[in-house]
Amino acid sequence: MEPKLLTADRFVDPVTQLTYRYVLSDTEYFRPHYHDYYEIFLVLRGSVCHMINGKLQHLEAGHLL
C-alpha cells in the first residue's frame, strides 16, 4: 500500500498550530503515511508497534516519540 501524505492544512489548527488525538482502541489501524508537519506522541498505557523509516519500533506506556 502506497503511503499517504497527511498535510498540515487539513490536520493542524491554523490558529494554535497544533492538533491532538486520543487513540482509545487497540484495534485501530493507521495506514502507512507521512506528513509535512512534526508528529509527537506519548503512549499513556499499553503498547504500540510503530513503523518509521521502514523499521518497526515497539513502544510501551511512558514512551514519548
Contacts in CASP RR format, 6 or more apart in sequence:
PFRMAT RR
TARGET T0000
AUTHOR 0000-0000-0000
METHOD contacts of the structure
MODEL  1
MEPKLLTADRFVDPVTQLTYRYVLSDTEYFRPHYHDYYEIFLVLRGSVCH
MINGKLQHLEAGHLL
1 31 0 8 1.000
1 32 0 8 1.000
2 32 0 8 1.000
3 31 0 8 1.000
3 32 0 8 1.000
3 33 0 8 1.000
3 34 0 8 1.000
4 31 0 8 1.000
4 32 0 8 1.000
4 33 0 8 1.000
4 34 0 8 1.000
5 33 0 8 1.000
5 34 0 8 1.000
5 35 0 8 1.000
5 36 0 8 1.000
6 33 0 8 1.000
6 34 0 8 1.000
6 35 0 8 1.000
6 36 0 8 1.000
6 37 0 8 1.000
7 35 0 8 1.000
7 36 0 8 1.000
7 37 0 8 1.000
8 35 0 8 1.000
8 36 0 8 1.000
8 37 0 8 1.000
11 19 0 8 1.000
11 35 0 8 1.000
11 37 0 8 1.000
12 18 0 8 1.000
12 19 0 8 1.000
12 37 0 8 1.000
13 19 0 8 1.000
26 46 0 8 1.000
32 51 0 8 1.000
40 64 0 8 1.000
40 65 0 8 1.000
41 64 0 8 1.000
41 65 0 8 1.000
42 62 0 8 1.000
42 63 0 8 1.000
42 64 0 8 1.000
42 65 0 8 1.000
43 59 0 8 1.000
43 60 0 8 1.000
43 61 0 8 1.000
43 62 0 8 1.000
43 63 0 8 1.000
43 64 0 8 1.000
44 61 0 8 1.000
44 62 0 8 1.000
45 61 0 8 1.000
46 60 0 8 1.000
46 61 0 8 1.000
47 58 0 8 1.000
47 59 0 8 1.000
47 60 0 8 1.000
47 61 0 8 1.000
48 58 0 8 1.000
48 59 0 8 1.000
49 56 0 8 1.000
49 57 0 8 1.000
49 58 0 8 1.000
49 59 0 8 1.000
50 56 0 8 1.000
50 57 0 8 1.000
50 58 0 8 1.000
50 59 0 8 1.000
50 65 0 8 1.000
51 57 0 8 1.000
57 65 0 8 1.000
59 65 0 8 1.000
END
